[in-house]
């Protein structure tokens, strides 16, 4: 592949455009030196999400003893998470991509350790039969959300380091496959099958973009399909989810309950919705209205127009991520380019799955809508990912301007 041949010729630079990157100093960040389309699309999603989290959670917050019957409970917490995410993103933006590359293997190891710790009884917190959270005082950490970011950073570093062996099954493909299978085993134990799908898509998507042998990639797709079928065949829980997805109305008060109410919400919304705050489905009919099924509430309250707006904003974000990645690769900053495209894959795949689940096109996966749904770990991880993406763009612009700041 064209990228693979270019990467091979400059492998000694470790894919980061080392000479050019070494000239970079810490950024002063005037708006003109950043991708404003990316910034506005991300801010629109974050703020739109804040409004819709509040709208979708009012009834639940008022009716729950856990929240103290405070209607603004989720709004306040989500705002705090956004604030933490902004601070974390600001700090992440100050870190050069060379440092991210050096830290990538260690961050990945930290992520694996956290996935192990969350499975330990009395350490990991169990909710609705899933053990996915580590209680840290007043907040809960979800390691799988951080692992998506760490997987993108590590897969890009692995691809750059192993580039001469990308056509080799044993030395190029197999080590990464073994690592992802190990991570997948830990995620399945939680269980968090949705996170496993997203992390697999990130890791092997980056390998594909980095020039892995096409026959190996096709073989991977076949193995993944077989594995998916086996996971469904030997798991009554997943099999019931698939059956409920295929015909939610067959058991609308049982396994098809969530999807049937999500589809009702979409149907009620029609073109322009019933009005902001006027959703009926969020009144204890639609479970997880402020997390997994936030898009269904958007569809009911803001209609087809609201859903299309969300889709367009995510499309813009993903397009800018891939454009920044291509620009980095053209500047011989291959690690940065693969990271940017990996982050684009993350946002694109997860948002696509969440939207597909809400619309009844995919089985329920338990994945939130990036940048929008309620959830502290997800929002913070998303903000850090956006900051890294902006850092890559900033470094690209500095190099094109001769390295001056």
C-alpha positions as CSV (number, residue, x, y, z in Angstrom):
1,X,0.0,0.0,0.0
2,X,1.1,3.6,-0.6
3,X,1.2,4.4,3.1
4,X,3.0,1.2,3.9
5,X,5.8,1.9,1.4
6,X,6.1,5.5,2.6
7,X,6.3,4.3,6.2
8,X,8.9,1.6,5.4
9,X,11.2,4.2,3.8
10,X,11.2,6.3,7.0
11,X,10.9,3.6,9.7
12,X,14.1,4.8,11.4
13,X,12.3,8.0,12.4
14,X,9.7,5.9,14.5
15,X,6.9,7.4,12.6
16,X,6.8,10.7,14.3
17,X,8.7,13.0,11.9
18,X,11.3,13.2,14.7
19,X,13.5,15.9,13.2
20,X,10.5,18.2,12.6
21,X,8.8,17.4,15.9
22,X,12.0,18.1,17.8
23,X,11.8,21.8,16.7
24,X,8.4,22.2,18.3
25,X,8.1,24.2,21.5
26,X,5.0,24.3,23.8
27,X,2.1,26.0,22.1
28,X,0.6,29.3,22.5
29,X,-2.9,28.5,21.3
30,X,-4.5,31.3,19.2
31,X,-7.7,30.1,17.6
32,X,-6.2,30.6,14.1
33,X,-3.8,27.8,14.7
34,X,-6.4,25.2,15.5
35,X,-9.0,23.4,13.4
36,X,-12.1,25.5,14.1
37,X,-14.5,23.1,12.3
38,X,-13.4,20.3,14.7
39,X,-13.6,22.6,17.7
40,X,-17.1,23.9,16.9
41,X,-18.4,20.4,16.0
42,X,-17.1,19.0,19.3
43,X,-18.4,21.9,21.4
44,X,-21.8,21.6,19.8
45,X,-22.0,17.9,20.6
46,X,-20.8,18.5,24.2
47,X,-23.3,21.4,24.9
48,X,-26.1,19.7,23.0
49,X,-25.4,16.6,25.1
50,X,-25.6,18.6,28.3
51,X,-29.0,20.0,27.4
52,X,-30.4,16.6,26.4
53,X,-28.9,14.8,29.5
54,X,-30.8,17.3,31.6
55,X,-34.0,17.0,29.6
56,X,-33.9,13.2,29.6
57,X,-33.1,12.8,33.3
58,X,-35.4,15.2,35.1
59,X,-38.1,12.7,35.8
60,X,-35.7,10.0,36.9
61,X,-33.8,12.5,39.2
62,X,-37.1,13.8,40.7
63,X,-38.5,10.3,41.3
64,X,-35.4,8.6,42.7
65,X,-34.5,8.5,46.4
66,X,-30.9,7.9,45.4
67,X,-30.7,11.4,43.9
68,X,-32.4,13.1,46.8
69,X,-35.4,13.9,44.5
70,X,-33.3,16.8,43.0
71,X,-34.3,17.4,39.3
72,X,-30.8,18.9,38.5
73,X,-28.9,15.9,40.0
74,X,-27.6,14.6,36.6
75,X,-27.2,18.0,35.1
76,X,-24.9,19.1,38.0
77,X,-22.9,15.9,37.8
78,X,-22.6,16.0,34.0
79,X,-21.5,19.6,34.2
80,X,-18.8,18.7,36.7
81,X,-17.6,15.9,34.4
82,X,-17.5,18.3,31.5
83,X,-15.4,20.7,33.6
84,X,-13.0,17.9,34.6
85,X,-12.8,16.8,31.0
86,X,-12.0,20.3,29.8
87,X,-9.2,20.6,32.4
88,X,-7.8,17.1,31.5
89,X,-8.0,18.0,27.8
90,X,-6.2,21.3,28.4
91,X,-3.4,19.4,30.1
92,X,-3.3,16.7,27.5
93,X,-2.9,19.3,24.8
94,X,0.3,20.5,26.3
95,X,1.9,17.0,25.9
96,X,3.9,16.6,22.6
97,X,3.0,13.6,20.4
98,X,6.5,12.3,20.9
99,X,5.8,11.9,24.6
100,X,2.4,10.3,23.9
101,X,4.2,7.7,21.7
102,X,6.8,6.9,24.3
103,X,4.1,6.5,27.0
104,X,1.7,4.5,24.8
105,X,2.9,1.0,25.9
106,X,2.9,1.9,29.6
107,X,-0.6,3.5,29.3
108,X,-1.8,0.3,27.7
109,X,-0.4,-1.7,30.5
110,X,-2.1,0.6,33.0
111,X,-5.4,0.0,31.2
112,X,-5.0,-3.8,31.3
113,X,-4.2,-3.6,35.1
114,X,-7.4,-1.5,35.7
115,X,-9.4,-4.1,33.7
116,X,-8.1,-6.8,36.0
117,X,-8.7,-4.8,39.2
118,X,-12.3,-4.0,38.3
119,X,-13.1,-7.8,38.2
120,X,-11.8,-8.3,41.8
121,X,-14.7,-8.8,44.2
122,X,-15.2,-5.9,46.6
123,X,-13.0,-3.6,44.4
124,X,-15.1,-3.4,41.3
125,X,-18.6,-2.1,41.6
126,X,-21.4,-4.2,40.1
127,X,-24.5,-2.6,38.6
128,X,-27.3,-4.5,36.8
129,X,-25.2,-7.7,36.7
130,X,-22.1,-6.0,35.1
131,X,-18.9,-5.3,37.0
132,X,-17.5,-2.3,35.1
133,X,-16.7,0.4,37.6
134,X,-14.1,1.2,40.2
135,X,-15.6,3.3,43.1
136,X,-13.3,6.3,43.8
137,X,-15.1,8.2,46.5
138,X,-17.9,10.3,45.0
139,X,-17.1,9.2,41.4
140,X,-16.8,5.8,39.6
141,X,-14.0,5.1,37.1
142,X,-14.9,2.9,34.1
143,X,-11.6,1.5,32.9
144,X,-13.0,0.3,29.5
145,X,-13.5,4.0,28.5
146,X,-9.9,4.8,29.2
147,X,-8.9,1.6,27.4
148,X,-10.4,2.9,24.2
149,X,-8.0,5.8,24.2
150,X,-5.0,3.7,25.3
151,X,-5.8,1.2,22.6
152,X,-5.6,3.9,19.9
153,X,-2.3,5.2,21.2
154,X,-0.8,1.8,21.6
155,X,-2.0,0.3,18.2
156,X,-0.5,3.3,16.4
157,X,2.8,2.9,18.1
158,X,2.8,-0.9,17.5
159,X,2.0,-0.4,13.8
160,X,4.9,2.1,13.4
161,X,7.4,-0.1,15.2
162,X,6.3,-3.3,13.4
163,X,6.0,-1.8,10.0
164,X,8.6,-4.0,8.3
165,X,6.7,-7.1,9.5
166,X,3.2,-6.0,8.5
167,X,3.0,-8.7,5.9
168,X,4.0,-11.4,8.4
169,X,1.3,-13.3,10.2
170,X,3.7,-14.4,13.0
171,X,5.6,-11.1,13.6
172,X,3.1,-8.5,12.5
173,X,-0.5,-9.7,13.0
174,X,-0.3,-12.4,15.7
175,X,1.2,-10.3,18.6
176,X,-1.5,-7.6,18.3
177,X,-4.2,-10.2,17.9
178,X,-3.0,-12.0,21.1
179,X,-3.1,-8.7,23.0
180,X,-6.6,-7.7,21.9
181,X,-7.9,-11.2,22.6
182,X,-6.5,-10.9,26.1
183,X,-8.2,-7.5,26.6
184,X,-11.4,-8.9,25.1
185,X,-11.4,-11.8,27.6
186,X,-11.3,-9.3,30.5
187,X,-14.0,-7.1,28.9
188,X,-16.3,-10.2,28.3
189,X,-15.9,-11.1,31.9
190,X,-17.3,-7.8,33.1
191,X,-19.3,-8.2,30.7
192,X,-18.8,-5.3,28.3
193,X,-19.1,-6.7,24.8
194,X,-19.7,-3.2,23.3
195,X,-16.4,-1.9,24.5
196,X,-14.7,-5.0,23.2
197,X,-16.2,-4.4,19.7
198,X,-15.0,-0.7,19.7
199,X,-11.5,-1.5,20.9
200,X,-11.1,-4.3,18.4
201,X,-12.3,-1.9,15.6
202,X,-9.8,0.7,16.8
203,X,-6.8,-1.6,17.0
204,X,-7.3,-3.5,13.8
205,X,-8.5,-0.5,11.9
206,X,-5.2,1.2,12.7
207,X,-3.3,-1.9,11.5
208,X,-5.3,-1.8,8.2
209,X,-4.6,1.9,7.8
210,X,-0.9,1.2,8.5
211,X,-0.6,-1.3,5.7
212,X,-1.3,-4.7,7.1
213,X,-1.4,-7.5,4.5
214,X,-4.9,-7.5,3.0
215,X,-5.2,-11.3,3.2
216,X,-4.4,-11.2,6.9
217,X,-7.0,-8.5,7.4
218,X,-9.7,-10.6,5.5
219,X,-8.7,-13.6,7.6
220,X,-9.2,-11.4,10.7
221,X,-12.7,-10.4,9.6
222,X,-13.6,-14.1,9.1
223,X,-12.2,-15.1,12.5
224,X,-14.1,-12.1,14.1
225,X,-17.3,-13.2,12.5
226,X,-16.9,-16.8,13.6
227,X,-16.1,-15.6,17.1
228,X,-19.1,-13.3,17.2
229,X,-21.4,-16.3,16.3
230,X,-19.8,-18.5,18.9
231,X,-20.2,-15.8,21.6
232,X,-23.9,-15.6,20.8
233,X,-24.3,-19.4,20.5
234,X,-22.9,-20.1,23.9
235,X,-24.4,-17.2,25.8
236,X,-28.1,-17.3,26.6
237,X,-28.0,-13.6,27.6
238,X,-26.6,-12.5,24.2
239,X,-28.8,-14.8,22.3
240,X,-31.9,-13.3,23.9
241,X,-30.6,-9.8,23.0
242,X,-30.2,-10.8,19.4
243,X,-33.7,-12.3,19.3
244,X,-35.1,-9.2,21.0
245,X,-33.4,-7.0,18.4
246,X,-34.8,-9.0,15.5
247,X,-38.4,-8.7,16.6
248,X,-38.8,-6.5,19.7
249,X,-42.6,-6.5,19.4
250,X,-42.7,-10.3,20.0
251,X,-41.9,-9.7,23.6
252,X,-42.4,-6.0,24.1
253,X,-42.6,-6.2,27.9
254,X,-39.6,-8.5,28.2
255,X,-36.5,-8.8,26.1
256,X,-37.7,-6.3,23.5
257,X,-38.8,-3.7,26.1
258,X,-35.9,-1.1,25.6
259,X,-35.9,-1.3,21.8
260,X,-39.7,-1.1,21.5
261,X,-39.9,2.0,23.6
262,X,-36.9,3.6,21.7
263,X,-38.8,2.9,18.4
264,X,-42.0,4.5,19.9
265,X,-39.9,7.6,20.8
266,X,-38.6,7.8,17.2
267,X,-42.2,7.4,15.9
268,X,-43.6,10.1,18.1
269,X,-40.9,12.6,17.1
270,X,-41.8,12.6,13.4
271,X,-40.1,15.5,11.6
272,X,-39.7,18.3,14.2
273,X,-40.4,16.5,17.5
274,X,-42.9,17.1,20.3
275,X,-40.8,19.9,21.8
276,X,-37.8,20.1,24.1
277,X,-38.6,18.6,27.5
278,X,-41.9,17.2,26.3
279,X,-40.9,13.5,25.9
280,X,-43.2,10.9,27.3
281,X,-40.8,8.0,26.9
282,X,-38.3,9.4,29.4
283,X,-41.0,9.3,32.1
284,X,-39.8,5.9,33.4
285,X,-40.8,4.1,30.2
286,X,-37.4,4.1,28.4
287,X,-34.6,2.7,30.5
288,X,-31.2,4.4,30.4
289,X,-32.8,7.5,28.7
290,X,-29.9,9.7,29.7
291,X,-27.1,7.2,28.8
292,X,-27.5,4.5,26.2
293,X,-30.8,5.7,24.7
294,X,-30.2,9.5,24.7
295,X,-30.7,9.6,20.9
296,X,-34.2,8.2,21.3
297,X,-35.1,11.1,23.5
298,X,-33.6,13.5,21.0
299,X,-35.6,11.9,18.3
300,X,-38.8,12.2,20.3
301,X,-38.3,15.8,21.4
302,X,-36.5,17.3,18.4
303,X,-37.6,14.9,15.7
304,X,-35.8,13.9,12.5
305,X,-34.2,17.3,12.3
306,X,-32.6,16.8,15.7
307,X,-31.3,13.3,14.8
308,X,-29.8,14.5,11.5
309,X,-28.1,17.4,13.3
310,X,-26.4,14.9,15.6
311,X,-25.4,12.7,12.7
312,X,-23.9,15.6,10.7
313,X,-21.9,16.8,13.7
314,X,-20.4,13.4,14.3
315,X,-19.7,13.1,10.5
316,X,-17.9,16.4,10.6
317,X,-15.8,15.3,13.6
318,X,-14.8,12.0,12.1
319,X,-14.0,13.7,8.7
320,X,-11.8,16.3,10.4
321,X,-10.0,13.5,12.4
322,X,-9.2,11.6,9.2
323,X,-8.2,14.8,7.4
324,X,-5.8,15.7,10.2
325,X,-4.4,12.2,10.1
326,X,-3.8,12.3,6.4
327,X,-2.1,15.7,6.7
328,X,0.2,14.3,9.5
329,X,1.1,11.4,7.3
330,X,1.9,13.7,4.4
331,X,4.3,15.5,6.7
332,X,6.0,12.2,7.6
333,X,4.5,12.2,11.1
334,X,3.2,8.7,10.8
335,X,2.5,7.9,14.5
336,X,0.5,11.1,14.8
337,X,-1.4,10.4,11.6
338,X,-2.4,6.9,12.8
339,X,-3.4,8.1,16.2
340,X,-5.7,10.8,14.6
341,X,-7.3,8.3,12.4
342,X,-7.7,5.8,15.2
343,X,-9.4,8.4,17.3
344,X,-11.7,9.1,14.4
345,X,-12.5,5.4,14.2
346,X,-13.3,5.4,17.9
347,X,-15.8,8.2,17.6
348,X,-17.2,7.0,14.3
349,X,-17.7,3.3,15.3
350,X,-19.1,4.0,18.8
351,X,-21.5,6.7,17.6
352,X,-22.6,4.4,14.7
353,X,-23.3,1.5,17.0
354,X,-25.2,3.6,19.5
355,X,-27.3,5.2,16.8
356,X,-27.9,1.7,15.2
357,X,-29.0,0.4,18.6
358,X,-31.4,3.3,19.2
359,X,-32.9,2.9,15.7
360,X,-33.3,-0.9,16.0
361,X,-30.6,-1.6,13.3
362,X,-28.2,-3.3,15.7
363,X,-28.6,-5.4,18.9
364,X,-28.3,-3.6,22.3
365,X,-24.7,-3.2,23.2
366,X,-24.6,-0.9,26.3
367,X,-22.6,1.8,24.5
368,X,-23.1,5.4,25.2
369,X,-23.2,8.2,22.6
370,X,-19.7,9.8,22.7
371,X,-19.5,13.4,23.9
372,X,-23.2,13.5,24.7
373,X,-24.4,10.7,27.0
374,X,-24.2,11.0,30.8
375,X,-21.0,9.3,32.2
376,X,-17.9,10.7,33.8
377,X,-15.2,8.4,32.5
378,X,-16.5,8.5,28.9
379,X,-16.7,12.3,28.8
380,X,-13.2,12.7,30.3
381,X,-11.7,10.2,27.9
382,X,-13.5,11.8,25.0
383,X,-12.2,15.3,25.9
384,X,-8.6,14.0,26.2
385,X,-9.0,12.3,22.8
386,X,-10.2,15.6,21.3
387,X,-7.2,17.4,22.9
388,X,-4.8,14.9,21.4
389,X,-6.4,15.4,18.0
390,X,-6.1,19.2,18.3
391,X,-2.4,18.7,19.4
392,X,-1.7,16.7,16.2
393,X,-3.4,19.4,14.1
394,X,-1.4,22.1,15.9
395,X,1.9,20.4,15.4
396,X,1.0,19.9,11.7
397,X,0.4,23.6,11.3
398,X,3.7,24.5,13.1
399,X,5.7,22.2,10.8
400,X,4.0,23.7,7.7
401,X,5.0,27.1,9.0
402,X,8.6,26.1,9.4
403,X,8.4,25.1,13.1
404,X,7.8,28.7,14.4
405,X,5.4,29.3,17.3
